[in-house]
Amino acid sequence: MCNFNLNKLANYRLPIAFLFIFWPIKMPLFFLLFIFFYSFKNIFFSLLPAYL
């Protein structure tokens, strides 16, 4: 299990480095996307009992 997680982390090392390099440029976009997803999640979980 630990070796699998380390191999997975090694495979995602380049995209994580790419994300951290371009984080100051993309930060407003990620912030707006996070706000949109969080509000959509709240609306979804508030409307879910109505359909159950």
N, C-alpha and C positions, 0 to 999 in steps of 0.2 A: 504493500500500500504506500509506504513512504517513497520507495523507488519510483512508483508510478506518478506520485505527486511531483517529485523532483524532475522527472522527465517531462511532465506536462509544463512545469514552470520553465524548464529550459527551452521548450518549444515556443512558449509565449514570451520569451525574453525580448525578442526584437520588436514585436508590436507594443509591448509595455514601454520600451525605450522610445519608440516612435511617439507614443501617447504622451510621455513626459516631456519630450522635446517640443511638441506642438501644443502642450497644455495651455500656455498663456494665450495662444491664438484662439483655441477652441473653447476656452473656459466659459464665455458667455453663452455659446451654443449649447454646451453640456448643461449649464445651469438652467436655461430655458427648457431644455428637454426633460431635465429632472423635475422641474416644477410642473410641466405638463403631465408627465407620467404619474407624479404623486397625486395631483388633483384628479386625474382619470381613475387612479386606483381607489381613491376615496369615493368617487361617484359610483364606481362599479360595485364596491362593497356595500354602499348604501342602497343601491337598487337591486342587489342580488337577492335579499330576502323577499322582495316583492314578487320575483319570478319563481321562487321556491314555494 
